[in-house]
Amino acid sequence: MEKLTFEFKNSQKVTKAVHVGVVASGDLEVLVYPTDKQVTSLEITTGSDGFKEVWGNVLQRFFDRYPLLADFKINDFGATPGVVNLRLTQAMEALKDEE
Protein backbone atom coordinates (compact mmCIF):
# COMPACT_ATOMS: atom_id res chain seq x y z
CA MET A 1 0.00 0.00 0.00
CA GLU A 2 1.31 3.44 -0.93
CA LYS A 3 0.25 6.93 0.13
CA LEU A 4 0.72 9.73 -2.39
CA THR A 5 0.19 13.47 -2.06
CA PHE A 6 -0.12 16.10 -4.75
CA GLU A 7 -0.89 19.83 -4.87
CA PHE A 8 -2.16 21.95 -7.75
CA LYS A 9 -2.76 25.69 -8.08
CA ASN A 10 -6.39 25.83 -9.16
CA SER A 11 -9.06 28.54 -9.20
CA GLN A 12 -12.62 27.11 -9.25
CA LYS A 13 -13.63 26.94 -5.60
CA VAL A 14 -15.72 23.94 -4.57
CA THR A 15 -18.59 24.74 -2.19
CA LYS A 16 -20.06 21.26 -1.50
CA ALA A 17 -18.62 17.87 -0.58
CA VAL A 18 -19.18 14.94 -2.94
CA HIS A 19 -18.43 11.22 -2.96
CA VAL A 20 -18.28 9.00 -6.06
CA GLY A 21 -17.13 5.45 -6.68
CA VAL A 22 -16.32 2.55 -4.37
CA VAL A 23 -13.17 0.84 -3.17
CA ALA A 24 -13.32 -2.45 -5.05
CA SER A 25 -11.09 -4.42 -7.37
CA GLY A 26 -10.12 -2.23 -10.32
CA ASP A 27 -12.04 0.75 -8.96
CA LEU A 28 -11.63 3.69 -6.60
CA GLU A 29 -13.56 6.23 -4.59
CA VAL A 30 -13.12 9.98 -4.77
CA LEU A 31 -14.11 12.26 -1.90
CA VAL A 32 -14.04 16.01 -2.52
CA TYR A 33 -14.24 18.64 0.21
CA PRO A 34 -14.32 22.45 0.11
CA THR A 35 -11.10 24.09 1.28
CA ASP A 36 -9.91 27.45 2.53
CA LYS A 37 -6.40 26.76 1.25
CA GLN A 38 -4.97 28.41 -1.85
CA VAL A 39 -4.11 25.06 -3.46
CA THR A 40 -5.88 21.86 -4.34
CA SER A 41 -4.52 19.01 -2.26
CA LEU A 42 -4.85 15.31 -2.96
CA GLU A 43 -4.22 12.42 -0.59
CA ILE A 44 -4.21 9.11 -2.43
CA THR A 45 -4.08 5.70 -0.80
CA THR A 46 -3.42 3.00 -3.37
CA GLY A 47 -2.82 -0.71 -3.32
CA SER A 48 -0.62 -0.42 -6.43
CA ASP A 49 2.90 0.73 -5.56
CA GLY A 50 5.22 2.59 -7.94
CA PHE A 51 2.73 4.57 -10.00
CA LYS A 52 3.30 8.12 -8.69
CA GLU A 53 4.38 9.44 -12.10
CA VAL A 54 1.30 7.94 -13.79
CA TRP A 55 -0.96 9.45 -11.10
CA GLY A 56 0.74 12.83 -11.57
CA ASN A 57 0.17 12.74 -15.33
CA VAL A 58 -3.51 11.77 -15.01
CA LEU A 59 -4.14 14.44 -12.36
CA GLN A 60 -2.29 17.16 -14.30
CA ARG A 61 -4.37 16.42 -17.40
CA PHE A 62 -7.60 16.51 -15.38
CA PHE A 63 -6.81 19.75 -13.52
CA ASP A 64 -5.62 21.47 -16.72
CA ARG A 65 -9.18 20.95 -17.93
CA TYR A 66 -11.09 21.37 -14.64
CA PRO A 67 -9.18 23.63 -12.20
CA LEU A 68 -11.21 22.63 -9.11
CA LEU A 69 -9.96 24.15 -5.85
CA ALA A 70 -10.69 21.57 -3.13
CA ASP A 71 -9.28 18.85 -0.91
CA PHE A 72 -9.42 15.40 -2.50
CA LYS A 73 -9.11 12.02 -0.81
CA ILE A 74 -8.82 9.09 -3.18
CA ASN A 75 -8.88 5.43 -2.13
CA ASP A 76 -7.68 3.23 -4.98
CA PHE A 77 -7.78 -0.52 -5.46
CA GLY A 78 -5.95 -0.92 -8.76
CA ALA A 79 -7.94 1.42 -11.01
CA THR A 80 -6.57 2.09 -14.48
CA PRO A 81 -5.83 5.69 -15.55
CA GLY A 82 -9.08 5.65 -17.55
CA VAL A 83 -11.11 4.74 -14.47
CA VAL A 84 -9.30 7.42 -12.43
CA ASN A 85 -10.22 10.04 -15.02
CA LEU A 86 -13.81 8.75 -15.15
CA ARG A 87 -14.25 8.99 -11.36
CA LEU A 88 -12.69 12.47 -11.23
CA THR A 89 -15.03 13.59 -14.01
CA GLN A 90 -18.00 12.08 -12.17
CA ALA A 91 -17.01 14.03 -9.05
CA MET A 92 -16.77 17.24 -11.09
CA GLU A 93 -20.22 16.60 -12.59
CA ALA A 94 -21.69 15.83 -9.15
CA LEU A 95 -20.37 19.19 -7.98
CA LYS A 96 -22.10 20.90 -10.92
CA ASP A 97 -25.40 19.14 -10.12
CA GLU A 98 -25.32 20.42 -6.54
CA GLU A 99 -24.76 24.07 -7.47
The first five atom37 places (N, CA, C, CB, O) and aatype in JSON, in Angstrom:
{
  "aatype": [12, 6, 11, 10, 16, 13, 6, 13, 11, 2, 15, 5, 11, 19, 16, 11, 0, 19, 8, 19, 7, 19, 19, 0, 15, 7, 3, 10, 6, 19, 10, 19, 18, 14, 16, 3, 11, 5, 19, 16, 15, 10, 6, 9, 16, 16, 7, 15, 3, 7, 13, 11, 6, 19, 17, 7, 2, 19, 10, 5, 1, 13, 13, 3, 1, 18, 14, 10, 10, 0, 3, 13, 11, 9, 2, 3, 13, 7, 0, 16, 14, 7, 19, 19, 2, 10, 1, 10, 16, 5, 0, 12, 6, 0, 10, 11, 3, 6, 6],
  "atom_mask": [
    [1, 1, 1, 1, 1],
    [1, 1, 1, 1, 1],
    [1, 1, 1, 1, 1],
    [1, 1, 1, 1, 1],
    [1, 1, 1, 1, 1],
    [1, 1, 1, 1, 1],
    [1, 1, 1, 1, 1],
    [1, 1, 1, 1, 1],
    [1, 1, 1, 1, 1],
    [1, 1, 1, 1, 1],
    [1, 1, 1, 1, 1],
    [1, 1, 1, 1, 1],
    [1, 1, 1, 1, 1],
    [1, 1, 1, 1, 1],
    [1, 1, 1, 1, 1],
    [1, 1, 1, 1, 1],
    [1, 1, 1, 1, 1],
    [1, 1, 1, 1, 1],
    [1, 1, 1, 1, 1],
    [1, 1, 1, 1, 1],
    [1, 1, 1, 0, 1],
    [1, 1, 1, 1, 1],
    [1, 1, 1, 1, 1],
    [1, 1, 1, 1, 1],
    [1, 1, 1, 1, 1],
    [1, 1, 1, 0, 1],
    [1, 1, 1, 1, 1],
    [1, 1, 1, 1, 1],
    [1, 1, 1, 1, 1],
    [1, 1, 1, 1, 1],
    [1, 1, 1, 1, 1],
    [1, 1, 1, 1, 1],
    [1, 1, 1, 1, 1],
    [1, 1, 1, 1, 1],
    [1, 1, 1, 1, 1],
    [1, 1, 1, 1, 1],
    [1, 1, 1, 1, 1],
    [1, 1, 1, 1, 1],
    [1, 1, 1, 1, 1],
    [1, 1, 1, 1, 1],
    [1, 1, 1, 1, 1],
    [1, 1, 1, 1, 1],
    [1, 1, 1, 1, 1],
    [1, 1, 1, 1, 1],
    [1, 1, 1, 1, 1],
    [1, 1, 1, 1, 1],
    [1, 1, 1, 0, 1],
    [1, 1, 1, 1, 1],
    [1, 1, 1, 1, 1],
    [1, 1, 1, 0, 1],
    [1, 1, 1, 1, 1],
    [1, 1, 1, 1, 1],
    [1, 1, 1, 1, 1],
    [1, 1, 1, 1, 1],
    [1, 1, 1, 1, 1],
    [1, 1, 1, 0, 1],
    [1, 1, 1, 1, 1],
    [1, 1, 1, 1, 1],
    [1, 1, 1, 1, 1],
    [1, 1, 1, 1, 1],
    [1, 1, 1, 1, 1],
    [1, 1, 1, 1, 1],
    [1, 1, 1, 1, 1],
    [1, 1, 1, 1, 1],
    [1, 1, 1, 1, 1],
    [1, 1, 1, 1, 1],
    [1, 1, 1, 1, 1],
    [1, 1, 1, 1, 1],
    [1, 1, 1, 1, 1],
    [1, 1, 1, 1, 1],
    [1, 1, 1, 1, 1],
    [1, 1, 1, 1, 1],
    [1, 1, 1, 1, 1],
    [1, 1, 1, 1, 1],
    [1, 1, 1, 1, 1],
    [1, 1, 1, 1, 1],
    [1, 1, 1, 1, 1],
    [1, 1, 1, 0, 1],
    [1, 1, 1, 1, 1],
    [1, 1, 1, 1, 1],
    [1, 1, 1, 1, 1],
    [1, 1, 1, 0, 1],
    [1, 1, 1, 1, 1],
    [1, 1, 1, 1, 1],
    [1, 1, 1, 1, 1],
    [1, 1, 1, 1, 1],
    [1, 1, 1, 1, 1],
    [1, 1, 1, 1, 1],
    [1, 1, 1, 1, 1],
    [1, 1, 1, 1, 1],
    [1, 1, 1, 1, 1],
    [1, 1, 1, 1, 1],
    [1, 1, 1, 1, 1],
    [1, 1, 1, 1, 1],
    [1, 1, 1, 1, 1],
    [1, 1, 1, 1, 1],
    [1, 1, 1, 1, 1],
    [1, 1, 1, 1, 1],
    [1, 1, 1, 1, 1]
  ],
  "atom_positions": [
    [[0.85, -1.17, 0.0], [0.0, 0.0, 0.0], [0.9, 1.23, 0.0], [-0.97, 0.0, 1.22], [1.9, 1.28, 0.71]],
    [[0.53, 2.22, -0.8], [1.31, 3.44, -0.93], [0.41, 4.65, -0.71], [2.0, 3.52, -2.31], [-0.75, 4.67, -1.12]],
    [[0.97, 5.67, -0.06], [0.25, 6.93, 0.13], [0.96, 7.99, -0.69], [0.17, 7.34, 1.66], [2.17, 8.19, -0.57]],
    [[0.19, 8.68, -1.53], [0.72, 9.73, -2.39], [0.05, 11.05, -2.06], [0.52, 9.37, -3.89], [-1.11, 11.08, -1.67]],
    [[0.78, 12.14, -2.22], [0.19, 13.47, -2.06], [0.59, 14.33, -3.24], [0.64, 14.13, -0.72], [1.7, 14.23, -3.76]],
    [[-0.34, 15.17, -3.66], [-0.12, 16.1, -4.75], [-0.77, 17.43, -4.4], [-0.68, 15.55, -6.09], [-1.72, 17.47, -3.62]],
    [[-0.26, 18.52, -4.98], [-0.89, 19.83, -4.87], [-0.91, 20.49, -6.24], [-0.14, 20.73, -3.84], [0.01, 20.33, -7.04]],
    [[-1.99, 21.23, -6.5], [-2.16, 21.95, -7.75], [-2.68, 23.35, -7.45], [-3.11, 21.2, -8.72], [-3.48, 23.53, -6.53]],
    [[-2.24, 24.33, -8.21], [-2.76, 25.69, -8.08], [-3.97, 25.8, -8.99], [-1.67, 26.78, -8.43], [-3.84, 25.88, -10.21]],
    [[-5.15, 25.79, -8.41], [-6.39, 25.83, -9.16], [-7.22, 27.04, -8.73], [-7.19, 24.54, -8.96], [-6.86, 27.73, -7.78]],
    [[-8.32, 27.3, -9.44], [-9.06, 28.54, -9.2], [-10.56, 28.37, -8.97], [-8.86, 29.44, -10.35], [-11.17, 29.27, -8.41]],
    [[-11.17, 27.27, -9.38], [-12.62, 27.11, -9.25], [-12.97, 26.5, -7.91], [-13.18, 26.24, -10.4], [-12.89, 25.28, -7.71]],
    [[-13.35, 27.37, -6.97], [-13.63, 26.94, -5.6], [-14.83, 25.99, -5.54], [-13.88, 28.16, -4.71], [-15.87, 26.24, -6.15]],
    [[-14.67, 24.92, -4.79], [-15.72, 23.94, -4.57], [-16.47, 24.34, -3.3], [-15.14, 22.49, -4.45], [-15.84, 24.69, -2.3]],
    [[-17.81, 24.3, -3.34], [-18.59, 24.74, -2.19], [-19.32, 23.6, -1.48], [-19.6, 25.76, -2.62], [-19.84, 23.8, -0.38]],
    [[-19.36, 22.42, -2.08], [-20.06, 21.26, -1.5], [-19.13, 20.05, -1.5], [-21.36, 20.95, -2.29], [-18.22, 19.96, -2.33]],
    [[-19.36, 19.14, -0.59], [-18.62, 17.87, -0.58], [-19.35, 16.87, -1.46], [-18.47, 17.31, 0.88], [-20.58, 16.86, -1.53]],
    [[-18.58, 16.01, -2.15], [-19.18, 14.94, -2.94], [-18.37, 13.66, -2.75], [-19.23, 15.33, -4.45], [-17.21, 13.68, -2.35]],
    [[-19.04, 12.54, -3.05], [-18.43, 11.22, -2.96], [-18.89, 10.41, -4.16], [-18.8, 10.5, -1.62], [-20.09, 10.29, -4.41]],
    [[-17.94, 9.87, -4.92], [-18.28, 9.0, -6.06], [-17.38, 7.77, -6.02], [-18.12, 9.77, -7.42], [-16.26, 7.82, -5.52]],
    [[-17.89, 6.68, -6.56], [-17.13, 5.45, -6.68], [-17.1, 4.63, -5.4], [0.0, 0.0, 0.0], [-17.64, 5.03, -4.37]],
    [[-16.46, 3.47, -5.49], [-16.32, 2.55, -4.37], [-14.91, 1.97, -4.38], [-17.39, 1.41, -4.44], [-14.25, 1.92, -5.42]],
    [[-14.46, 1.53, -3.23], [-13.17, 0.84, -3.17], [-13.44, -0.63, -3.43], [-12.44, 1.06, -1.78], [-13.93, -1.35, -2.56]],
    [[-13.12, -1.06, -4.63], [-13.32, -2.45, -5.05], [-12.28, -2.77, -6.11], [-14.79, -2.68, -5.58], [-11.66, -1.86, -6.66]],
    [[-12.1, -4.01, -6.41], [-11.09, -4.42, -7.37], [-11.21, -3.65, -8.68], [-11.19, -5.92, -7.63], [-12.26, -3.67, -9.32]],
    [[-10.13, -2.98, -9.07], [-10.12, -2.23, -10.32], [-10.89, -0.93, -10.27], [0.0, 0.0, 0.0], [-11.18, -0.35, -11.31]],
    [[-11.24, -0.47, -9.09], [-12.04, 0.75, -8.96], [-11.44, 1.64, -7.88], [-13.53, 0.41, -8.62], [-10.41, 1.31, -7.29]],
    [[-12.07, 2.77, -7.63], [-11.63, 3.69, -6.6], [-12.76, 4.59, -6.2], [-10.43, 4.51, -7.08], [-13.76, 4.73, -6.91]],
    [[-12.6, 5.22, -5.03], [-13.56, 6.23, -4.59], [-12.86, 7.56, -4.52], [-14.19, 5.85, -3.23], [-11.67, 7.65, -4.19]],
    [[-13.62, 8.61, -4.82], [-13.12, 9.98, -4.77], [-14.02, 10.76, -3.82], [-13.09, 10.64, -6.19], [-15.24, 10.79, -3.98]],
    [[-13.4, 11.38, -2.83], [-14.11, 12.26, -1.9], [-13.55, 13.66, -2.09], [-13.95, 11.77, -0.4], [-12.33, 13.86, -2.09]],
    [[-14.44, 14.63, -2.27], [-14.04, 16.01, -2.52], [-14.64, 16.89, -1.43], [-14.5, 16.49, -3.94], [-15.82, 16.78, -1.11]],
    [[-13.81, 17.76, -0.87], [-14.24, 18.64, 0.21], [-13.85, 20.08, -0.1], [-13.64, 18.2, 1.55], [-12.78, 20.33, -0.65]],
    [[-14.71, 21.05, 0.25], [-14.32, 22.45, 0.11], [-13.07, 22.72, 0.95], [-15.48, 23.39, 0.54], [-12.8, 22.03, 1.93]],
    [[-12.31, 23.74, 0.55], [-11.1, 24.09, 1.28], [-10.96, 25.6, 1.37], [-9.86, 23.48, 0.61], [-11.47, 26.35, 0.54]],
    [[-10.26, 26.04, 2.4], [-9.91, 27.45, 2.53], [-8.48, 27.7, 2.07], [-10.08, 27.92, 3.98], [-8.01, 28.84, 2.06]],
    [[-7.78, 26.63, 1.7], [-6.4, 26.76, 1.25], [-6.36, 27.39, -0.15], [-5.7, 25.38, 1.23], [-7.38, 27.5, -0.83]],
    [[-5.18, 27.8, -0.54], [-4.97, 28.41, -1.85], [-4.57, 27.39, -2.92], [-3.92, 29.49, -1.76], [-4.34, 27.75, -4.08]],
    [[-4.48, 26.13, -2.52], [-4.11, 25.06, -3.46], [-5.05, 23.88, -3.31], [-2.64, 24.62, -3.23], [-5.64, 23.66, -2.25]],
    [[-5.16, 23.13, -4.38], [-5.88, 21.86, -4.34], [-4.92, 20.81, -3.8], [-6.42, 21.46, -5.76], [-3.79, 20.69, -4.28]],
    [[-5.37, 20.07, -2.81], [-4.52, 19.01, -2.26], [-5.18, 17.66, -2.49], [-4.24, 19.23, -0.75], [-6.41, 17.54, -2.43]],
    [[-4.37, 16.66, -2.76], [-4.85, 15.31, -2.96], [-4.07, 14.36, -2.07], [-4.74, 14.89, -4.43], [-2.84, 14.38, -2.04]],
    [[-4.81, 13.51, -1.35], [-4.22, 12.42, -0.59], [-4.75, 11.13, -1.22], [-4.58, 12.51, 0.96], [-5.95, 10.88, -1.24]],
    [[-3.84, 10.34, -1.72], [-4.21, 9.11, -2.43], [-3.64, 7.92, -1.66], [-3.69, 9.13, -3.9], [-2.45, 7.87, -1.36]],
    [[-4.5, 6.97, -1.37], [-4.08, 5.7, -0.8], [-4.34, 4.65, -1.87], [-4.83, 5.36, 0.55], [-5.48, 4.47, -2.3]],
    [[-3.29, 3.96, -2.28], [-3.42, 3.0, -3.37], [-2.77, 1.67, -3.02], [-2.81, 3.57, -4.64], [-1.75, 1.62, -2.33]],
    [[-3.37, 0.62, -3.5], [-2.82, -0.71, -3.32], [-1.79, -1.07, -4.37], [0.0, 0.0, 0.0], [-1.18, -2.14, -4.31]],
    [[-1.58, -0.18, -5.34], [-0.62, -0.42, -6.43], [0.59, 0.49, -6.24], [-1.28, -0.19, -7.82], [0.5, 1.69, -6.5]],
    [[1.7, -0.06, -5.81], [2.9, 0.73, -5.56], [3.63, 1.08, -6.86], [3.84, -0.02, -4.63], [3.56, 0.34, -7.85]],
    [[4.34, 2.24, -6.84], [5.22, 2.59, -7.94], [4.59, 3.34, -9.09], [0.0, 0.0, 0.0], [5.18, 3.42, -10.17]],
    [[3.42, 3.9, -8.9], [2.73, 4.57, -10.0], [2.56, 6.08, -9.79], [1.37, 3.94, -10.2], [1.64, 6.69, -10.34]],
    [[3.45, 6.69, -8.98], [3.3, 8.12, -8.69], [3.36, 8.97, -9.96], [4.39, 8.57, -7.72], [2.58, 9.91, -10.11]],
    [[4.26, 8.66, -10.87], [4.38, 9.44, -12.1], [3.1, 9.32, -12.95], [5.6, 8.97, -12.92], [2.64, 10.32, -13.52]],
    [[2.54, 8.14, -13.04], [1.3, 7.94, -13.79], [0.18, 8.75, -13.14], [0.91, 6.43, -13.85], [-0.57, 9.44, -13.83]],
    [[0.06, 8.66, -11.8], [-0.96, 9.45, -11.1], [-0.77, 10.94, -11.38], [-0.89, 9.19, -9.57], [-1.74, 11.64, -11.67]],
    [[0.47, 11.41, -11.31], [0.74, 12.83, -11.57], [0.31, 13.25, -12.96], [0.0, 0.0, 0.0], [-0.26, 14.32, -13.13]],
    [[0.56, 12.41, -13.95], [0.17, 12.74, -15.33], [-1.35, 12.79, -15.49], [0.75, 11.71, -16.29], [-1.87, 13.71, -16.12]],
    [[-2.05, 11.81, -14.92], [-3.51, 11.77, -15.01], [-4.11, 13.0, -14.31], [-4.07, 10.46, -14.39], [-5.01, 13.64, -14.84]],
    [[-3.61, 13.3, -13.12], [-4.14, 14.44, -12.36], [-3.84, 15.76, -13.06], [-3.55, 14.45, -10.95], [-4.71, 16.64, -13.11]],
    [[-2.64, 15.93, -13.59], [-2.29, 17.16, -14.3], [-3.23, 17.39, -15.48], [-0.83, 17.11, -14.78], [-3.74, 18.49, -15.68]],
    [[-3.46, 16.33, -16.25], [-4.37, 16.42, -17.4], [-5.78, 16.81, -16.96], [-4.4, 15.08, -18.17], [-6.42, 17.65, -17.59]],
    [[-6.26, 16.2, -15.87], [-7.6, 16.51, -15.38], [-7.7, 17.96, -14.9], [-7.98, 15.56, -14.24], [-8.63, 18.67, -15.28]],
    [[-6.75, 18.4, -14.08], [-6.81, 19.75, -13.52], [-6.49, 20.83, -14.55], [-5.86, 19.88, -12.35], [-6.9, 21.98, -14.36]],
    [[-5.79, 20.51, -15.62], [-5.62, 21.47, -16.72], [-6.98, 21.78, -17.33], [-4.65, 20.92, -17.8], [-7.22, 22.89, -17.8]],
    [[-7.85, 20.8, -17.34], [-9.18, 20.95, -17.93], [-10.21, 21.48, -16.93], [-9.65, 19.62, -18.49], [-11.06, 22.3, -17.28]],
    [[-10.14, 21.0, -15.69], [-11.09, 21.37, -14.64], [-10.32, 21.83, -13.4], [-12.04, 20.16, -14.3], [-9.99, 21.01, -12.55]],
    [[-10.02, 23.12, -13.29], [-9.18, 23.63, -12.2], [-9.94, 23.75, -10.87], [-8.6, 24.98, -12.58], [-10.07, 24.85, -10.33]],
    [[-10.43, 22.63, -10.35], [-11.21, 22.63, -9.11], [-10.3, 22.89, -7.9], [-11.95, 21.29, -8.94], [-9.26, 22.24, -7.75]],
    [[-10.69, 23.83, -7.07], [-9.96, 24.15, -5.85], [-10.66, 23.47, -4.69], [-9.86, 25.7, -5.62], [-11.74, 23.9, -4.26]],
    [[-10.05, 22.39, -4.16], [-10.69, 21.57, -3.13], [-9.65, 20.66, -2.5], [-11.87, 20.75, -3.72], [-8.5, 20.61, -2.94]],
    [[-10.08, 19.93, -1.48], [-9.28, 18.85, -0.91], [-9.86, 17.54, -1.42], [-9.28, 18.9, 0.67], [-11.07, 17.31, -1.31]],
    [[-9.01, 16.69, -1.97], [-9.42, 15.4, -2.5], [-8.81, 14.29, -1.67], [-9.02, 15.26, -3.98], [-7.64, 14.36, -1.29]],
    [[-9.6, 13.27, -1.4], [-9.11, 12.02, -0.81], [-9.52, 10.92, -1.79], [-9.68, 11.77, 0.66], [-10.69, 10.79, -2.13]],
    [[-8.56, 10.15, -2.21], [-8.82, 9.09, -3.18], [-8.32, 7.77, -2.58], [-8.12, 9.38, -4.56], [-7.18, 7.66, -2.13]],
    [[-9.21, 6.78, -2.59], [-8.88, 5.43, -2.13], [-8.96, 4.51, -3.34], [-9.83, 4.96, -0.97], [-10.04, 4.29, -3.89]],
    [[-7.8, 3.98, -3.73], [-7.68, 3.23, -4.98], [-7.41, 1.75, -4.72], [-6.56, 3.82, -5.84], [-6.66, 1.38, -3.81]],
    [[-8.03, 0.92, -5.54], [-7.78, -0.52, -5.46], [-7.45, -1.04, -6.86], [-9.01, -1.27, -4.86], [-8.1, -1.95, -7.37]],
    [[-6.42, -0.43, -7.47], [-5.95, -0.92, -8.76], [-6.67, -0.37, -9.97], [0.0, 0.0, 0.0], [-6.72, -1.03, -11.01]],
    [[-7.24, 0.83, -9.87], [-7.94, 1.42, -11.01], [-6.96, 1.8, -12.11], [-8.75, 2.67, -10.56], [-5.83, 2.21, -11.84]],
    [[-7.39, 1.66, -13.34], [-6.57, 2.09, -14.48], [-6.66, 3.61, -14.61], [-7.04, 1.39, -15.81], [-7.57, 4.21, -14.04]],
    [[-5.74, 4.24, -15.35], [-5.83, 5.69, -15.55], [-7.18, 6.13, -16.13], [-4.71, 6.15, -16.48], [-7.69, 7.2, -15.79]],
    [[-7.76, 5.32, -17.0], [-9.08, 5.65, -17.55], [-10.16, 5.7, -16.49], [0.0, 0.0, 0.0], [-11.01, 6.59, -16.52]],
    [[-10.13, 4.76, -15.56], [-11.11, 4.74, -14.47], [-10.88, 5.92, -13.54], [-11.03, 3.41, -13.69], [-11.83, 6.53, -13.06]],
    [[-9.61, 6.25, -13.27], [-9.3, 7.42, -12.43], [-9.91, 8.67, -13.06], [-7.77, 7.59, -12.25], [-10.58, 9.44, -12.37]],
    [[-9.67, 8.87, -14.35], [-10.22, 10.04, -15.02], [-11.75, 10.03, -14.99], [-9.73, 10.09, -16.47], [-12.37, 11.08, -14.79]],
    [[-12.36, 8.87, -15.19], [-13.81, 8.75, -15.15], [-14.36, 9.17, -13.79], [-14.24, 7.32, -15.47], [-15.3, 9.95, -13.71]],
    [[-13.77, 8.65, -12.71], [-14.25, 8.99, -11.36], [-14.04, 10.47, -11.05], [-13.53, 8.12, -10.31], [-14.91, 11.09, -10.44]],
    [[-12.91, 11.03, -11.45], [-12.69, 12.47, -11.23], [-13.73, 13.29, -11.99], [-11.26, 12.88, -11.66], [-14.25, 14.28, -11.48]],
    [[-14.02, 12.89, -13.21], [-15.03, 13.59, -14.01], [-16.41, 13.44, -13.39], [-15.04, 13.06, -15.46], [-17.19, 14.4, -13.38]],
    [[-16.73, 12.26, -12.86], [-18.0, 12.08, -12.17], [-18.1, 12.99, -10.95], [-18.18, 10.61, -11.75], [-19.16, 13.55, -10.67]],
    [[-17.0, 13.13, -10.22], [-17.01, 14.03, -9.05], [-17.25, 15.46, -9.49], [-15.68, 13.93, -8.26], [-18.03, 16.18, -8.87]],
    [[-16.59, 15.89, -10.56], [-16.77, 17.24, -11.09], [-18.22, 17.45, -11.52], [-15.83, 17.49, -12.27], [-18.78, 18.52, -11.27]],
    [[-18.83, 16.47, -12.16], [-20.22, 16.6, -12.59], [-21.16, 16.6, -11.4], [-20.58, 15.47, -13.55], [-22.17, 17.3, -11.42]],
    [[-20.87, 15.81, -10.37], [-21.69, 15.83, -9.15], [-21.62, 17.2, -8.49], [-21.23, 14.73, -8.15], [-22.62, 17.66, -7.94]],
    [[-20.49, 17.84, -8.53], [-20.37, 19.19, -7.98], [-21.24, 20.16, -8.76], [-18.89, 19.66, -8.0], [-21.89, 21.02, -8.17]],
    [[-21.26, 20.04, -10.08], [-22.1, 20.9, -10.92], [-23.58, 20.71, -10.6], [-21.84, 20.62, -12.41], [-24.34, 21.67, -10.54]],
    [[-23.99, 19.45, -10.41], [-25.4, 19.14, -10.12], [-25.87, 19.73, -8.81], [-25.61, 17.65, -10.1], [-27.05, 20.02, -8.65]],
    [[-24.95, 19.92, -7.86], [-25.32, 20.42, -6.54], [-25.33, 21.94, -6.48], [-24.38, 19.87, -5.5], [-25.83, 22.51, -5.51]],
    [[-24.8, 22.6, -7.5], [-24.76, 24.07, -7.47], [-26.13, 24.66, -7.74], [-23.76, 24.61, -8.49], [-26.29, 25.88, -7.76]]
  ]
}
